[in-house]
């Protein structure tokens, strides 16, 4: 039937072309529809058979936009023209074909093709429901502008096409009747045969090109998906720039309003507080976070950097770089910056210098957190990264899981990493981002077994295969990659499976170059072309979107439950406090430290309230106790052995000068420093009655010790003090009788004290006298008996010669020894000399005290320089000089204390308190007890609950 129609059409077209009826216009053949021209015409100049081009699914949409049909006027036929008189039926058929056949054929074929193509494209398009928020709203509003349902209804359905079939049959019968008018071998028959042959060739060509058409459709589908992906990225970029401009305007204060904290920042603060919370309550920390786990060198850090869009982590070839958990809070902001929780410095991630400084700072913090003898640390490093277009979430990068402990690592490194990973993954609301290296054998993975233990059902696990580019090159069977992605090679299950490429292994690559390389790889990869991977399963961009969606879904599902748990904990702690400490305020460790700090500073200020008289009395007394032995033994006693007053004064002056130059100033400064310490300690340890709180005792003691250790006396004080002391000792003029009597009193007290000490030493040497022996029933030892006999013999020697010098001659020692041996007492010469020293000392001190009594009336002779008098009181003058030096030195030291050293001590105390305030470990060590710990827990639980409630309220407002 089709051949009949085509042959008739050829004859009609040729007859129309050969007609010349005088009408000045183009032949109707040139105005035929495009479909009609495609029929082969042997008489037309371009009548060679051409293979129709393949039409992919996108090209089929062009059938809705076909060229409009041209209405052709009927030709005026002259009845006198015999050559056309026999073809009136052919002309009539031509008109019917041009009008009816073309309209019906185009409508039926075009409508059917358009409907079929629409359904095929609808099935092939990916499900973008999860990413609907990325596309601007006006795209989804197109269905309101264009009535697609009305357009579909306008197309003919199968029933309408079935009704048109009888008309086609009638047209076929009419064309068959034309064969009777055409003779064999005519041009019409030739046209029919040519058309038939072309139809057979076209049918054969379609069979051959089916495979190529499928390949072209797959390639076109991939290109279309990438086209939409690029369109989405372009829209995202534009949206990012607009949001950046808005945020920048807010930063500049154009709107004059304070911006609220973002949801992710509020949530991150809660996690920071929980990380510092007491270990006994850590089981209640079930708030969601994205935990990144994987084998060492699997690419965990690279995945995080691609999500954060910056190379922020230190890198090393095969070396363990992640030595402690790193909490990264991602949030959106106008500038791409990073900052630590405990620092105000912002690192500009667009500058390579700041990136290098950030990596160095992270590495230093990791190494400082690792204790001696360990390789990894449980201390968490908190880092915030803000930038345009970043997905809001909280990720925790954990140390890579290892299978073997190598040299240089602590023996327990493997177990420590496992315990850290389990501690984070056992949180039932934690999202596990399991990173697997695609370039190594799946059987070598350790982390998959660990993840499957923590999350057997895979309800909160996302599997990520890294280094897919290397895997595609090295793996012999691509189906193995598909099995890894689908989780068929591992016992673990997961919510989603993703494949990413994080660079070519060069640490100097930028994030943009890695993105381009990743996109180029997946565009040309067989994994997508062969449908092993779906488009939404590849690239770190899609991974970031999926992880963020999963994170916020988990947050919305669990945060209210966690807030209720902390509310119950708060009630229990408040009840315990009321029962144990009903009359005390709930002061945590920091508040207690501030209270103790104020008390300590008040006590330091109390030093300035000490009277000058009190300072000078303490200093004078302490200084004389320190130097009295040197004055008596090295100055007074040697000078007193001289024969006359001139020699006595000369000896005293020489020895005083030597003492002042070398020892006295230093001794005076030591005495002053010790006096200041004693007074400071007295104020610090003195109890304040009922207001005294013994919880501060350890802190005060530590502050006192540290302050004393840091404080140093002014070095120039000794030089000025030396001059003052030297001038005081040079003065010999006693101005009045009162000073004379004071010197005598000072000398008597000193000599009596020394005499008492000497009597005590002699009693220990010779034992108790007869009264104590009878009263206390004690006896003497053999040595004490020997010393007693020696003492009696030496006393006889002194009575015989009252002017005996201070030292025994050898002959005298021998005489004493022989006298004792005659009585049956064997004595060593050294024992005789030792006993003589104490006996003579007592005799000298008693004589000096008698001389003091004689000098009480000697002030008159002193004023006359002892002229015409046998009385000489040079020793009284010596003690007056010593006494005056002590008073002047005490006054000078008191001035240094009150004017300089007390203030410097107060400054040192403040510095120590500031250092302690910054050292949390020191505060925990010095402020301890159940009361402190209970108040600390109560404060943190309240803070967590309040922040959680504020976060929940903001979360509801965002909805």
Secondary structure as the mmCIF struct_conf table of DSSP 4:
data_model
#
loop_
_struct_conf.conf_type_id
_struct_conf.id
_struct_conf.beg_label_comp_id
_struct_conf.beg_label_asym_id
_struct_conf.beg_label_seq_id
_struct_conf.end_label_comp_id
_struct_conf.end_label_asym_id
_struct_conf.end_label_seq_id
HELX_RH_AL_P HELX_RH_AL_P1 UNK A 2 UNK A 18
BEND BEND1 UNK A 22 UNK A 22
BEND BEND2 UNK A 25 UNK A 25
HELX_RH_3T_P HELX_RH_3T_P1 UNK A 28 UNK A 31
BEND BEND3 UNK A 32 UNK A 32
HELX_RH_AL_P HELX_RH_AL_P2 UNK A 34 UNK A 37
TURN_TY1_P TURN_TY1_P1 UNK A 38 UNK A 38
BEND BEND4 UNK A 39 UNK A 39
TURN_TY1_P TURN_TY1_P2 UNK A 42 UNK A 43
BEND BEND5 UNK A 44 UNK A 44
TURN_TY1_P TURN_TY1_P3 UNK A 45 UNK A 46
BEND BEND6 UNK A 48 UNK A 48
HELX_LH_PP_P HELX_LH_PP_P1 UNK A 51 UNK A 54
HELX_RH_AL_P HELX_RH_AL_P3 UNK A 57 UNK A 60
HELX_RH_3T_P HELX_RH_3T_P2 UNK A 61 UNK A 65
HELX_LH_PP_P HELX_LH_PP_P2 UNK A 66 UNK A 71
HELX_LH_PP_P HELX_LH_PP_P3 UNK A 73 UNK A 75
TURN_TY1_P TURN_TY1_P4 UNK A 79 UNK A 80
HELX_RH_3T_P HELX_RH_3T_P3 UNK A 82 UNK A 87
HELX_RH_AL_P HELX_RH_AL_P4 UNK A 88 UNK A 96
HELX_RH_PI_P HELX_RH_PI_P1 UNK A 97 UNK A 101
HELX_RH_AL_P HELX_RH_AL_P5 UNK A 102 UNK A 124
BEND BEND7 UNK A 125 UNK A 125
HELX_RH_3T_P HELX_RH_3T_P4 UNK A 129 UNK A 131
TURN_TY1_P TURN_TY1_P5 UNK A 132 UNK A 134
BEND BEND8 UNK A 135 UNK A 135
HELX_RH_AL_P HELX_RH_AL_P6 UNK A 137 UNK A 140
TURN_TY1_P TURN_TY1_P6 UNK A 141 UNK A 141
HELX_RH_AL_P HELX_RH_AL_P7 UNK A 142 UNK A 145
BEND BEND9 UNK A 146 UNK A 146
HELX_RH_AL_P HELX_RH_AL_P8 UNK A 148 UNK A 154
BEND BEND10 UNK A 155 UNK A 155
HELX_RH_AL_P HELX_RH_AL_P9 UNK A 158 UNK A 177
HELX_RH_3T_P HELX_RH_3T_P5 UNK A 178 UNK A 181
BEND BEND11 UNK A 182 UNK A 182
HELX_LH_PP_P HELX_LH_PP_P4 UNK A 183 UNK A 183
TURN_TY1_P TURN_TY1_P7 UNK A 184 UNK A 185
HELX_RH_AL_P HELX_RH_AL_P10 UNK A 187 UNK A 208
TURN_TY1_P TURN_TY1_P8 UNK A 209 UNK A 209
HELX_RH_AL_P HELX_RH_AL_P11 UNK A 210 UNK A 251
TURN_TY1_P TURN_TY1_P9 UNK A 252 UNK A 253
BEND BEND12 UNK A 254 UNK A 255
HELX_LH_PP_P HELX_LH_PP_P5 UNK A 258 UNK A 262
HELX_RH_AL_P HELX_RH_AL_P12 UNK A 263 UNK A 275
TURN_TY1_P TURN_TY1_P10 UNK A 276 UNK A 276
BEND BEND13 UNK A 277 UNK A 277
HELX_RH_3T_P HELX_RH_3T_P6 UNK A 279 UNK A 284
STRN STRN1 UNK A 290 UNK A 294
STRN STRN2 UNK A 295 UNK A 295
TURN_TY1_P TURN_TY1_P11 UNK A 296 UNK A 297
BEND BEND14 UNK A 298 UNK A 299
HELX_RH_AL_P HELX_RH_AL_P13 UNK A 300 UNK A 308
TURN_TY1_P TURN_TY1_P12 UNK A 309 UNK A 309
BEND BEND15 UNK A 310 UNK A 310
BEND BEND16 UNK A 313 UNK A 313
BEND BEND17 UNK A 317 UNK A 319
STRN STRN3 UNK A 324 UNK A 332
BEND BEND18 UNK A 334 UNK A 335
STRN STRN4 UNK A 337 UNK A 340
TURN_TY1_P TURN_TY1_P13 UNK A 341 UNK A 342
STRN STRN5 UNK A 347 UNK A 348
TURN_TY1_P TURN_TY1_P14 UNK A 349 UNK A 350
BEND BEND19 UNK A 351 UNK A 351
HELX_RH_AL_P HELX_RH_AL_P14 UNK A 352 UNK A 369
BEND BEND20 UNK A 370 UNK A 370
HELX_LH_PP_P HELX_LH_PP_P6 UNK A 371 UNK A 371
TURN_TY1_P TURN_TY1_P15 UNK A 372 UNK A 373
BEND BEND21 UNK A 375 UNK A 375
STRN STRN6 UNK A 377 UNK A 387
TURN_TY1_P TURN_TY1_P16 UNK A 388 UNK A 389
HELX_LH_PP_P HELX_LH_PP_P7 UNK A 390 UNK A 392
STRN STRN7 UNK A 393 UNK A 397
HELX_LH_PP_P HELX_LH_PP_P8 UNK A 398 UNK A 400
STRN STRN8 UNK A 401 UNK A 401
BEND BEND22 UNK A 403 UNK A 404
TURN_TY1_P TURN_TY1_P17 UNK A 407 UNK A 408
BEND BEND23 UNK A 409 UNK A 409
TURN_TY1_P TURN_TY1_P18 UNK A 411 UNK A 412
HELX_RH_AL_P HELX_RH_AL_P15 UNK A 413 UNK A 425
TURN_TY1_P TURN_TY1_P19 UNK A 426 UNK A 426
BEND BEND24 UNK A 427 UNK A 427
TURN_TY1_P TURN_TY1_P20 UNK A 428 UNK A 429
HELX_LH_PP_P HELX_LH_PP_P9 UNK A 430 UNK A 430
STRN STRN9 UNK A 431 UNK A 437
TURN_TY1_P TURN_TY1_P21 UNK A 438 UNK A 439
BEND BEND25 UNK A 440 UNK A 440
HELX_RH_3T_P HELX_RH_3T_P7 UNK A 442 UNK A 444
BEND BEND26 UNK A 446 UNK A 446
HELX_RH_AL_P HELX_RH_AL_P16 UNK A 447 UNK A 454
TURN_TY1_P TURN_TY1_P22 UNK A 456 UNK A 457
TURN_TY1_P TURN_TY1_P23 UNK A 459 UNK A 460
STRN STRN10 UNK A 461 UNK A 466
HELX_RH_AL_P HELX_RH_AL_P17 UNK A 468 UNK A 474
BEND BEND27 UNK A 476 UNK A 476
HELX_RH_AL_P HELX_RH_AL_P18 UNK A 478 UNK A 485
TURN_TY1_P TURN_TY1_P24 UNK A 486 UNK A 487
BEND BEND28 UNK A 489 UNK A 491
BEND BEND29 UNK A 495 UNK A 495
STRN STRN11 UNK A 496 UNK A 499
BEND BEND30 UNK A 504 UNK A 505
TURN_TY1_P TURN_TY1_P25 UNK A 507 UNK A 508
HELX_RH_AL_P HELX_RH_AL_P19 UNK A 511 UNK A 524
HELX_RH_AL_P HELX_RH_AL_P20 UNK A 526 UNK A 529
TURN_TY1_P TURN_TY1_P26 UNK A 530 UNK A 531
BEND BEND31 UNK A 532 UNK A 533
HELX_RH_3T_P HELX_RH_3T_P8 UNK A 535 UNK A 537
STRN STRN12 UNK A 538 UNK A 538
BEND BEND32 UNK A 539 UNK A 539
HELX_RH_AL_P HELX_RH_AL_P21 UNK A 540 UNK A 580
TURN_TY1_P TURN_TY1_P27 UNK A 582 UNK A 583
BEND BEND33 UNK A 584 UNK A 584
HELX_RH_AL_P HELX_RH_AL_P22 UNK A 589 UNK A 606
HELX_RH_3T_P HELX_RH_3T_P9 UNK A 607 UNK A 609
BEND BEND34 UNK A 610 UNK A 610
HELX_RH_AL_P HELX_RH_AL_P23 UNK A 612 UNK A 630
HELX_RH_PI_P HELX_RH_PI_P2 UNK A 631 UNK A 636
HELX_RH_AL_P HELX_RH_AL_P24 UNK A 637 UNK A 640
TURN_TY1_P TURN_TY1_P28 UNK A 641 UNK A 641
BEND BEND35 UNK A 642 UNK A 644
HELX_RH_AL_P HELX_RH_AL_P25 UNK A 645 UNK A 659
HELX_RH_PI_P HELX_RH_PI_P3 UNK A 660 UNK A 664
HELX_RH_AL_P HELX_RH_AL_P26 UNK A 665 UNK A 685
HELX_RH_3T_P HELX_RH_3T_P10 UNK A 689 UNK A 691
HELX_RH_3T_P HELX_RH_3T_P11 UNK A 694 UNK A 696
HELX_RH_AL_P HELX_RH_AL_P27 UNK A 697 UNK A 710
TURN_TY1_P TURN_TY1_P29 UNK A 715 UNK A 716
HELX_RH_AL_P HELX_RH_AL_P28 UNK A 717 UNK A 730
BEND BEND36 UNK A 736 UNK A 736
HELX_RH_AL_P HELX_RH_AL_P29 UNK A 737 UNK A 766
HELX_RH_AL_P HELX_RH_AL_P30 UNK A 770 UNK A 776
TURN_TY1_P TURN_TY1_P30 UNK A 777 UNK A 777
HELX_RH_AL_P HELX_RH_AL_P31 UNK A 782 UNK A 800
TURN_TY1_P TURN_TY1_P31 UNK A 802 UNK A 803
BEND BEND37 UNK A 806 UNK A 807
HELX_RH_AL_P HELX_RH_AL_P32 UNK A 810 UNK A 822
TURN_TY1_P TURN_TY1_P32 UNK A 823 UNK A 824
HELX_RH_AL_P HELX_RH_AL_P33 UNK A 829 UNK A 855
TURN_TY1_P TURN_TY1_P33 UNK A 856 UNK A 857
HELX_RH_AL_P HELX_RH_AL_P34 UNK A 859 UNK A 863
TURN_TY1_P TURN_TY1_P34 UNK A 864 UNK A 868
BEND BEND38 UNK A 870 UNK A 870
HELX_RH_AL_P HELX_RH_AL_P35 UNK A 874 UNK A 896
HELX_RH_PI_P HELX_RH_PI_P4 UNK A 897 UNK A 901
HELX_RH_AL_P HELX_RH_AL_P36 UNK A 902 UNK A 918
HELX_RH_AL_P HELX_RH_AL_P37 UNK A 920 UNK A 926
BEND BEND39 UNK A 927 UNK A 927
BEND BEND40 UNK A 929 UNK A 929
HELX_RH_AL_P HELX_RH_AL_P38 UNK A 930 UNK A 958
#
